[in-house]
Amino acid sequence: MRNMRREFWAGKRVFITGHTGFKGSWLAMWLHELGAEVSGYALEPPTVPNMFGALGIGRRVSSIHGDVRDLEPLKSALDLFRPQIVLHLAAQSSVPRSYVSPVETYATNIMGTVNVLEAVRQVSGVRALVCVSSDKCYENKEWVWGYREVDSLGGHDPYSSSKGCCELVVAGYRRSFFESPGAASSRTGVATARAGNVIGGGDWSSGRLVPDLVRAVTGGSTILLRHPEATRPWQHVLDALDGYLMLAEGLWGSTPDLAEGWNFGPPADVGTKVCDLVELFLQTWGSHTGWKRAPGRTPHEARSLTLLSSKARERLKWWPKLDLEATVEWTVEWHKAFNEGRDMAVLTREQIDRYESIVR
């Protein structure tokens, strides 16, 4: 499997939006290790420190500073690079921030996706486009079972609703331009990927659980939890990215029935409460830091959210390689190594190699 994947990606021209973010940096590193020719398009890294800098991604791939909300520079970058595969990760991905900056959230997530689709439509040679969506794109009805790809799209908050809208935008573009017989873009397979709550080493975002945990255990402060009883589909970043890569590989093979929405989440029957993940993380770290509920009222967030990924399991043969305990162990390992001043590119490659060696 490892050799087959390397053979596929070696020499492929891959364009990534959002490569300076947490998931984007992991993806850029992985594709670089697979031998792909990678060009990234993104704003400056959103935090200090950041995964992009920790891995030296700017020295490993071509990096273009740009905003997906601006169509013309994006088109120029795509036209110059002439990618064969496009992975669209750029987004405003924070639910709390979406309440503070709803216009930015909608503009980045919806119009940014429109611009990527339009740019790809006008550039010949793109065989596969994967638009990264979210588990929060569904109309959350607080069900005890996981959401399937055929369930209603929606979203209570600006972030979630923006991702639900993105799904409609991609579907509309796909039917109008990428499935039209005779159109130049008809050879491009276009799909969306909906992962769960992705965690792992190298995330320092504000308002996210694991970064807040890392800051608390290293700074000796008490962790404040907005919704400690909320259930989320936690998964390691490599499991999510593995799904994106498998989907792109399938789209390259010109398989029409893969051009649709896909869930890539952990098993729906093992949804874990925020407070339980916190306890596991603290135990794994060896920290005696405590937590308490954040005071005051907080903006609405769903209480229960899980995904059903049966379609990916049956048709792509994808399912998570890492359970929750391993996910937390790898995350703690990464951040402890960072605090010790180790070479994080070396450790990240080691984790990628370790992940690839696990047989499904």
Secondary structure as the mmCIF struct_conf table of DSSP 4:
data_model
#
loop_
_struct_conf.conf_type_id
_struct_conf.id
_struct_conf.beg_label_comp_id
_struct_conf.beg_label_asym_id
_struct_conf.beg_label_seq_id
_struct_conf.end_label_comp_id
_struct_conf.end_label_asym_id
_struct_conf.end_label_seq_id
HELX_RH_AL_P HELX_RH_AL_P1 ARG A 2 TRP A 9
TURN_TY1_P TURN_TY1_P1 ALA A 10 GLY A 11
STRN STRN1 ARG A 13 THR A 17
BEND BEND1 GLY A 18 GLY A 18
TURN_TY1_P TURN_TY1_P2 HIS A 19 THR A 20
BEND BEND2 GLY A 21 GLY A 21
HELX_RH_AL_P HELX_RH_AL_P2 PHE A 22 GLU A 33
TURN_TY1_P TURN_TY1_P3 LEU A 34 GLY A 35
STRN STRN2 GLU A 37 ALA A 42
BEND BEND3 GLU A 44 GLU A 44
BEND BEND4 PRO A 46 PRO A 49
HELX_RH_AL_P HELX_RH_AL_P3 MET A 51 LEU A 55
TURN_TY1_P TURN_TY1_P4 GLY A 56 GLY A 56
HELX_RH_AL_P HELX_RH_AL_P4 ILE A 57 ARG A 60
BEND BEND5 VAL A 61 VAL A 61
STRN STRN3 SER A 62 HIS A 65
TURN_TY1_P TURN_TY1_P5 VAL A 68 ARG A 69
HELX_RH_AL_P HELX_RH_AL_P5 LEU A 71 PHE A 81
BEND BEND6 GLN A 84 GLN A 84
STRN STRN4 ILE A 85 HIS A 88
HELX_RH_AL_P HELX_RH_AL_P6 VAL A 95 VAL A 100
HELX_RH_AL_P HELX_RH_AL_P7 PRO A 102 TYR A 106
HELX_RH_PI_P HELX_RH_PI_P1 ALA A 107 MET A 111
HELX_RH_AL_P HELX_RH_AL_P8 GLY A 112 GLN A 122
BEND BEND7 VAL A 123 VAL A 123
TURN_TY1_P TURN_TY1_P6 SER A 124 GLY A 125
STRN STRN5 ALA A 128 VAL A 132
HELX_RH_3T_P HELX_RH_3T_P1 ASP A 135 CYS A 137
STRN STRN6 TYR A 138 TYR A 138
BEND BEND8 VAL A 144 TRP A 145
HELX_LH_PP_P HELX_LH_PP_P1 GLY A 146 GLY A 146
STRN STRN7 TYR A 147 TYR A 147
HELX_LH_PP_P HELX_LH_PP_P2 ARG A 148 ARG A 148
TURN_TY1_P TURN_TY1_P7 GLU A 149 VAL A 150
BEND BEND9 ASP A 151 ASP A 151
HELX_LH_PP_P HELX_LH_PP_P3 SER A 152 SER A 152
STRN STRN8 LEU A 153 LEU A 153
BEND BEND10 HIS A 156 ASP A 157
HELX_RH_AL_P HELX_RH_AL_P9 PRO A 158 TYR A 173
HELX_RH_PI_P HELX_RH_PI_P2 ARG A 174 PHE A 178
BEND BEND11 GLU A 179 SER A 180
TURN_TY1_P TURN_TY1_P8 PRO A 181 GLY A 182
HELX_RH_3T_P HELX_RH_3T_P2 ALA A 184 ARG A 187
STRN STRN9 GLY A 189 ALA A 195
STRN STRN10 ASN A 197 ILE A 199
TURN_TY1_P TURN_TY1_P9 GLY A 201 GLY A 202
TURN_TY1_P TURN_TY1_P10 SER A 206 GLY A 207
HELX_RH_AL_P HELX_RH_AL_P10 LEU A 209 GLY A 219
TURN_TY1_P TURN_TY1_P11 GLY A 220 GLY A 220
HELX_LH_PP_P HELX_LH_PP_P4 SER A 221 THR A 222
STRN STRN11 ILE A 223 LEU A 225
BEND BEND12 ARG A 226 ARG A 226
TURN_TY1_P TURN_TY1_P12 PRO A 228 GLU A 229
STRN STRN12 THR A 231 ARG A 232
STRN STRN13 TRP A 234 HIS A 236
HELX_RH_AL_P HELX_RH_AL_P11 VAL A 237 TRP A 252
TURN_TY1_P TURN_TY1_P13 GLY A 253 SER A 254
HELX_RH_3T_P HELX_RH_3T_P3 PRO A 256 LEU A 258
BEND BEND13 ALA A 259 GLU A 260
STRN STRN14 GLY A 261 PHE A 264
BEND BEND14 PRO A 266 PRO A 266
HELX_RH_3T_P HELX_RH_3T_P4 ALA A 268 VAL A 270
STRN STRN15 THR A 272 LYS A 273
HELX_RH_AL_P HELX_RH_AL_P12 VAL A 274 TRP A 285
TURN_TY1_P TURN_TY1_P14 GLY A 286 GLY A 286
STRN STRN16 TRP A 291 ARG A 293
HELX_LH_PP_P HELX_LH_PP_P5 ALA A 294 ALA A 294
BEND BEND15 PRO A 295 GLY A 296
BEND BEND16 ARG A 303 ARG A 303
STRN STRN17 SER A 304 SER A 304
STRN STRN18 LEU A 307 LEU A 307
HELX_RH_AL_P HELX_RH_AL_P13 SER A 310 LYS A 311
HELX_RH_PI_P HELX_RH_PI_P3 ALA A 312 LEU A 316
BEND BEND17 LYS A 321 LEU A 322
HELX_RH_AL_P HELX_RH_AL_P14 LEU A 324 ASN A 339
TURN_TY1_P TURN_TY1_P15 GLU A 340 GLY A 341
HELX_RH_AL_P HELX_RH_AL_P15 MET A 344 SER A 357
#
